Amino acid sequence: MTTNTIRLTMAQALAKFLTRQMTVVDDKTVPIFGGVFAIFGHGNVAGFGEALYQVQSELPTYRAHNEQGMAHAAIAYAKANFRRRMMAVTSSIGPGATNMVTACALAHVNRLPLLLLPGDVFANRAPDPVLQQVESFADGTVSANDVFRPVSRYFDRIARPEQLISALERTMEVLTDPADCGPVTLALCQDVQAEAFDYPATMFEERVWVQRRPRADIDELGALTRALKAAKKPMIIAGGGVLYSGAADVLKDFAARHRIPVAETQAGKSSLPHEHEWNLGSIGVTGSSAANLCAEEADLVLAVGTRLQDFTTGSWALFRNPDMQLFGLNVRAFDATKHRATPVVADAREALRELSYDLSGWQAPSGWATMVKGRIGDWKRAAAAVLAPTNALPSDAQVIGAVHRARGSDVTLVCAAGGLPGELHKLWPAGAPGSYHLEYGYSTMGYEIAGGLGVKIAKPESDVIVMVGDGSYMMMNSELATSVMLGKKLTVVLLDNRGYGCINRLQMATGGANFNNL
């Protein structure tokens, strides 16, 4: 039987394939790739660059000013879309490629989809070594792009045009899988980009990728149900998985129906509205007194969609009840079993719905509920005091208060590293799900402005506010120029403490001298 084929270069096939991948958002079928960020150079301009030119009406190409910055913007786009849509980034063979390694690690840590398409060496090695090629004295197959291997969920080097067929299948599986989601690196050998092949026509048929929602195992869910019914002081920790699952409304209803308080991680903040009656606020090292006092006493903690990193658990010093049971509700078993948690491996939205049904009207004891509400009230009064305006030089908290009074909670707030994330985690009154956009899994200095750009592309109608310290601003501010070039308005609030103030405080607090930070 003859198979219909389309003769294209490898680069043309890649570009065409990206235009045909779809997803469903708000009951509408839309392209899953929102575009490609590109800085052209040796290794991608003549092959993939030419192919992108041909499809620009279907797959827009955005030019950036720094490769790490454009990859940050692509990651923020995916995060703002709750992983339902994503972007690709392409760079040259050498420093352009290695500039993106930090962003690749960021996406890996935060379980966010990112397609990296760096140029690579000549597969035929005829002009070896080429400009920007990193040579290994011991291994002729190594290139600079091998540094992406440990920070990619899937890595491949396309050394023949037909290899693209299977590589793209695996790429889409990883980018769209809720459990394995993370960055994919396809290193594109620059001569192969221009080599033609008769690709099967089926490769370019429109395909719709929908979110997979695995249900909980009946025994795992039953164990959690029984434990909750026996608990006297239960609480929930909401992580980023709540938002990626689209479980915010279900969690809001679950907390109210069963009177279980909810604390939020950095990635999970905005899972509940700030004013929700059972919202304890932030937890852990940057946590509220309400959340942390409850965590100290809790006899059951349900961690939903969080990997329980050290800032969340206070390096495991936060939970002090010797009888505390920990359950991990996560789509990934690797995260559901952290800290010897009893796992419930499932999609957060579906598992919370089933759990609520199984609890059949059960509520947490009234004494615990009364104590929780009292602590929430105490915390909100304390927070209001530090957010109040001042006529003196303002603290970070007072700047946060001023920004919120001026713009309200109907904005998307973007931040990343330094001291600000701790203050924002505690004090920013988040509104709708996703309105609080913090990169604190990898705590990457320089993410803020590039991330704000990615959020604005994802949510053009949103008022995007970037809050950034001077240290992080100086590390990467080039995408301000990109935002202006693209007409994507950002409001940047820059806090100047004349150095790396957060680390300086840590240095002094641990007995060190005031050295090399200010």
C-alpha positions in Angstrom: 0.0 0.0 0.0 1.4 3.4 -1.0 1.6 6.0 1.8 1.0 9.6 0.8 4.1 11.7 1.5 5.1 15.3 1.5 8.7 16.2 0.6 10.0 18.9 3.0 13.3 19.8 4.6 13.6 18.7 8.2 13.3 22.3 9.3 10.1 22.8 7.2 8.6 19.6 8.5 9.3 20.7 12.1 7.7 24.1 11.6 4.7 22.6 9.8 4.2 20.0 12.5 4.1 22.7 15.2 1.4 24.5 13.4 -0.9 21.4 13.4 -0.8 20.6 17.1 -4.0 21.8 18.9 -5.5 21.9 22.3 -8.9 22.8 23.9 -9.2 25.9 26.1 -12.6 27.1 27.4 -14.3 24.7 24.9 -12.4 26.2 22.0 -9.8 24.4 19.8 -6.7 26.6 19.6 -3.1 26.0 18.6 -1.1 24.5 21.4 2.0 26.5 20.5 1.5 30.2 20.9 4.6 31.0 18.9 8.4 30.6 18.7 10.9 32.9 20.4 14.0 33.1 18.2 17.4 34.7 18.2 19.0 33.7 14.9 22.7 32.9 14.5 25.0 30.1 13.2 23.1 26.9 13.4 19.5 28.0 13.0 19.1 31.0 10.7 19.6 29.3 7.4 17.5 26.2 8.1 14.9 26.6 10.8 14.8 30.4 10.4 13.8 30.0 6.7 11.1 27.5 7.7 9.6 29.8 10.4 9.4 32.5 7.8 7.1 30.3 5.7 4.6 29.6 8.5 4.7 33.0 10.3 1.0 33.6 9.7 0.1 30.4 11.6 3.0 30.3 14.1 4.3 33.8 15.0 8.0 34.3 15.6 9.0 36.7 18.3 12.5 38.1 18.4 14.1 38.6 21.8 17.3 40.2 23.1 18.7 37.4 25.3 18.3 33.6 24.9 17.8 32.9 28.6 15.3 35.8 28.7 13.3 34.5 25.8 13.2 31.0 27.3 12.0 32.5 30.6 9.2 34.3 28.7 8.2 31.0 27.0 8.1 29.3 30.4 5.9 32.1 31.9 3.6 31.8 28.9 3.1 28.1 29.7 2.6 28.8 33.4 0.1 31.6 32.7 -1.8 29.1 30.5 -1.8 26.5 33.3 0.4 24.2 31.0 -2.4 24.0 28.4 -0.5 26.1 25.8 3.2 26.5 25.4 6.0 28.0 23.2 9.1 26.9 21.5 12.5 28.7 21.5 15.3 28.4 19.0 18.9 29.6 19.2 22.3 29.3 17.5 24.7 26.5 18.1 27.0 27.9 20.7 26.6 30.6 23.4 23.0 31.1 22.3 22.2 27.4 23.1 24.1 27.3 26.4 22.4 30.6 27.5 19.2 28.6 27.7 20.4 25.9 30.1 19.3 27.9 33.2 15.8 28.3 31.8 15.7 24.7 30.9 16.5 23.8 34.5 13.9 26.2 35.7 11.2 24.5 33.6 12.4 21.1 34.8 12.2 22.0 38.5 8.8 23.6 38.1 7.3 20.9 35.9 6.5 23.3 33.0 6.5 22.6 29.3 9.1 24.2 27.1 10.4 23.2 23.7 14.0 24.1 23.1 15.3 24.0 19.6 19.0 24.9 19.6 21.2 24.6 16.6 23.8 21.9 16.6 27.0 20.7 14.8 27.1 19.3 11.3 26.0 15.7 11.4 28.2 14.9 8.4 31.2 16.5 10.2 32.6 17.7 6.8 33.4 21.2 8.0 34.3 20.0 11.5 35.0 22.0 13.7 32.5 24.8 12.9 32.3 28.2 14.5 31.0 28.0 18.1 31.5 24.2 18.2 32.7 22.8 21.6 35.1 20.0 20.9 35.7 17.1 23.2 39.1 15.6 23.2 37.7 12.2 24.2 34.3 11.9 22.5 33.5 12.9 18.9 29.8 12.7 19.4 29.6 15.4 22.1 28.4 19.0 21.5 27.6 21.9 23.7 24.0 20.8 23.7 24.7 17.8 25.8 24.6 20.1 28.8 20.8 20.0 28.3 20.5 16.3 29.0 20.3 16.4 32.8 17.8 19.2 32.8 15.5 18.0 30.0 12.6 15.5 30.4 13.4 14.4 26.9 16.5 15.0 24.9 17.2 14.1 21.3 19.7 15.1 18.6 18.3 15.1 15.1 21.1 13.8 12.9 19.0 12.5 10.1 15.8 14.1 8.8 13.6 11.0 9.3 14.5 10.9 13.0 12.2 13.8 13.4 9.1 11.6 13.0 9.6 9.6 16.2 11.3 12.4 18.1 8.2 14.7 17.7 5.9 12.0 18.9 7.9 11.6 22.1 8.2 15.4 22.4 4.4 16.0 22.4 3.8 13.1 24.8 6.2 14.7 27.4 5.0 18.3 26.9 1.4 17.3 27.4 1.6 14.6 30.0 0.6 16.0 33.5 3.0 13.6 35.3 6.0 13.8 33.1 5.6 17.4 32.0 8.8 19.4 31.6 11.3 20.8 29.0 12.1 18.9 25.8 15.4 19.6 23.9 15.7 18.8 20.2 19.2 19.6 19.1 19.0 20.4 15.4 22.1 19.5 13.4 22.5 22.5 11.1 23.1 20.6 7.9 20.2 18.2 8.6 17.8 21.2 8.9 18.2 21.7 5.2 18.0 18.0 4.1 14.8 16.9 2.4 12.8 13.8 3.2 9.5 12.3 2.1 7.5 12.7 5.3 4.2 10.8 5.8 1.3 13.1 5.2 -0.4 11.9 8.4 2.4 13.6 10.3 0.8 16.9 9.4 -2.8 16.2 10.2 -4.3 18.3 12.9 -4.1 16.7 16.3 -5.8 17.8 19.5 -4.1 17.2 22.8 -6.4 17.2 25.8 -5.5 17.1 29.5 -5.2 13.6 30.9 -7.0 13.2 34.2 -6.1 9.9 35.9 -8.5 8.9 38.7 -7.4 7.8 42.1 -6.9 4.2 43.0 -9.9 3.1 45.1 -7.8 1.8 47.9 -5.6 4.9 48.1 -8.7 7.1 48.1 -10.4 5.0 50.7 -7.4 5.2 53.0 -7.4 9.0 52.7 -11.2 9.1 53.3 -10.9 7.0 56.5 -8.0 9.1 57.8 -9.9 12.4 57.3 -13.0 11.2 59.0 -10.8 10.3 62.0 -8.8 13.5 62.0 -9.3 16.2 64.6 -7.1 18.9 63.1 -6.8 18.4 59.3 -5.4 20.9 56.9 -4.6 21.1 53.2 -1.5 22.4 51.5 -2.3 23.6 48.0 0.5 23.6 45.4 0.8 24.5 41.8 -0.8 21.3 40.7 -4.1 22.7 42.0 -3.9 25.4 39.4 -2.6 23.2 36.6 -5.4 20.7 37.2 -8.0 23.5 37.0 -9.0 22.4 40.5 -9.3 25.9 42.2 -13.1 26.0 42.2 -13.3 22.4 43.4 -10.9 23.1 46.2 -12.8 26.3 47.2 -16.0 24.2 47.5 -14.2 21.3 49.2 -12.7 23.6 51.9 -16.0 25.3 52.6 -18.1 22.1 52.6 -15.8 20.2 55.0 -14.4 23.1 57.0 -10.8 22.2 56.2 -8.3 25.1 56.2 -6.0 25.5 53.2 -2.4 26.9 53.1 -0.8 27.8 49.9 2.8 27.2 48.5 4.4 29.8 46.3 3.3 27.9 43.2 -0.2 27.3 44.7 -1.0 30.8 45.9 -4.2 32.1 44.2 -5.7 28.6 44.4 -8.1 30.2 46.8 -9.2 33.9 46.8 -7.4 35.9 49.5 -10.8 36.5 51.2 -11.9 32.9 51.3 -13.0 32.0 54.8 -10.7 28.9 55.0 -7.6 30.5 53.4 -4.7 30.4 55.9 -2.4 32.2 53.5 1.2 31.2 52.8 3.0 28.3 54.6 6.5 27.5 55.6 9.6 29.7 55.8 7.7 32.5 54.1 4.4 31.6 55.8 1.7 33.4 57.7 1.3 32.9 61.4 -2.1 31.4 60.8 -0.8 28.7 58.4 2.3 27.8 60.4 0.5 27.6 63.8 -2.1 25.3 62.3 0.7 23.2 60.6 2.4 22.7 64.0 -0.8 21.2 65.5 -2.3 19.4 62.5 -2.9 15.7 62.8 -3.5 15.2 59.1 -1.9 17.2 56.3 -3.2 16.6 52.7 -0.6 18.0 50.3 -2.3 18.6 46.9 -0.2 19.2 43.8 3.0 20.1 45.7 6.5 18.6 45.8 7.0 19.8 49.4 10.3 21.5 49.0 12.2 22.9 52.0 10.6 26.3 52.1 7.2 24.7 52.3 8.0 22.4 55.1 10.5 24.6 56.9 13.1 21.9 56.2 10.7 19.5 57.8 10.7 21.5 61.1 7.2 22.9 60.6 5.1 19.9 61.6 5.3 19.1 65.3 2.4 16.9 66.0 4.0 13.4 66.6 0.8 11.7 65.4 0.6 13.8 62.2 -0.3 11.8 59.0 0.8 13.1 55.7 -1.0 12.3 52.4 0.3 13.3 49.0 -2.3 13.8 46.3 -0.4 14.3 43.1 -0.5 13.2 39.5 3.1 12.1 39.8 4.0 9.3 42.2 7.5 10.7 42.6 6.0 13.8 44.3 3.0 12.0 46.0 5.4 9.9 48.2 7.7 12.7 49.3 8.6 12.6 53.0 7.1 9.1 53.4 3.7 10.5 52.6 0.8 8.0 51.9 0.2 8.5 48.2 -3.0 9.2 46.3 -1.8 9.3 42.7 -4.4 11.2 40.7 -5.5 14.4 39.0 -6.3 16.9 41.7 -9.6 18.1 40.4 -11.1 14.6 39.9 -9.7 13.2 43.2 -11.0 16.1 45.3 -14.5 15.7 43.7 -14.5 12.0 44.5 -13.1 12.5 48.0 -15.8 15.1 48.8 -18.4 12.6 47.7 -16.9 9.8 49.8 -16.8 12.1 52.9 -20.6 12.4 52.5 -21.3 15.5 54.7 -18.4 15.0 57.1 -16.9 18.2 58.5 -13.8 18.9 60.6 -14.6 19.3 64.4 -16.1 22.7 65.3 -13.4 23.4 67.9 -10.7 23.2 65.2 -12.7 25.3 62.8 -13.2 28.0 65.4 -9.5 28.1 66.2 -8.6 28.3 62.5 -10.9 31.3 61.9 -9.5 33.1 64.9 -5.9 32.7 63.6 -6.9 33.8 60.1 -8.4 37.0 61.7 -5.3 37.6 63.8 -3.0 37.2 60.7 -5.1 39.6 58.5 -4.9 42.3 61.2 -1.2 41.9 61.5 -0.7 41.9 57.7 -2.8 45.1 57.4 -0.6 46.9 59.9 2.6 46.3 58.0 1.0 47.1 54.6 -0.2 50.5 55.8 1.2 53.6 54.2 4.2 55.5 55.6 5.8 58.9 55.2 9.2 57.5 55.9 11.4 55.3 53.5 9.1 52.4 52.9 9.7 48.7 53.7 9.1 46.1 51.1 5.7 45.4 52.8 4.7 49.0 52.5 5.6 49.1 48.8 3.4 46.0 48.3 0.6 47.7 50.2 0.9 50.8 48.0 0.9 48.8 44.7 -2.2 46.9 45.9 -4.0 50.0 46.9 -3.2 51.5 43.5 -4.0 48.5 41.3 -6.0 46.0 43.4 -6.2 42.2 43.0 -7.4 42.2 39.4 -3.9 42.1 38.1 -1.3 39.5 37.4 1.7 39.9 39.7 5.1 38.6 38.5 8.2 38.1 40.7 11.0 35.6 41.2 14.1 35.8 43.4 15.4 37.7 46.4 13.5 39.0 49.4 10.4 40.1 47.6 8.9 36.6 47.1 8.8 36.0 50.8 7.0 39.3 51.4 4.6 38.8 48.5 3.9 35.2 49.5 2.8 36.4 52.9 1.2 39.7 52.1 -0.1 40.0 48.5 -3.9 39.6 48.4 -4.3 37.4 45.3 -7.4 37.4 43.3 -8.3 35.0 40.5 -6.4 31.7 39.9 -3.1 32.4 38.3 -3.0 36.1 39.2 0.0 35.4 41.5 2.9 34.4 39.2 6.0 33.6 41.2 9.1 31.6 40.0 10.3 30.2 43.3 11.0 26.6 42.5 14.4 27.5 41.0 14.5 31.0 42.4 16.0 32.4 39.2 17.3 35.9 39.3 16.4 37.7 36.1 13.2 35.8 35.5 10.9 38.7 36.4 10.8 41.0 33.4 11.1 38.2 30.8 8.4 36.3 32.7 6.2 39.4 32.7 6.5 39.5 28.9 5.5 35.9 28.6 2.5 36.4 30.9 1.4 39.5 28.8 1.6 37.5 25.6 -0.5 34.7 27.2 -3.0 37.2 28.8 -3.0 40.3 26.7 -6.1 41.7 28.4 -4.4 41.4 31.9 -2.8 44.2 33.8 0.7 42.7 34.3 2.8 44.1 37.2 6.4 43.0 37.6 7.9 43.5 41.0 11.7 43.1 41.1 14.7 44.0 43.3 17.7 45.9 41.9 20.0 42.8 42.0 17.6 40.7 39.9 16.9 43.7 37.6 20.5 44.2 36.9 21.0 40.6 36.2 18.6 40.6 33.3 16.5 43.5 32.1 17.0 43.2 28.3 13.4 42.0 27.7 12.2 45.4 28.5 13.3 46.2 25.0 11.4 43.2 23.7 8.2 44.2 25.5 8.4 47.7 23.9 9.3 46.2 20.5 6.3 43.9 20.6 3.9 46.5 22.1 3.3 44.4 25.2 2.9 46.8 28.1 4.3 45.9 31.5 4.3 47.9 34.7 7.7 47.4 36.5 8.0 48.2 40.2 11.8 48.3 41.0 12.9 48.2 44.6 16.4 49.4 45.1 18.2 48.2 48.2 21.6 48.7 46.6 22.7 45.1 46.2 21.8 41.5 47.1 19.9 42.5 50.2 18.2 39.2 50.8 21.5 37.2 50.8 23.2 39.9 52.8 20.6 39.5 55.6 21.1 35.7 55.5 24.9 36.3 55.6 24.6 38.5 58.7 21.9 36.3 60.4 24.2 33.2 60.2 27.1 35.1 61.9 29.0 36.1 58.8 30.6 39.4 58.1 28.9 42.0 55.8 30.9 40.9 52.7 30.5 41.1 48.9 26.7 41.6 48.8 26.0 45.3 48.9 
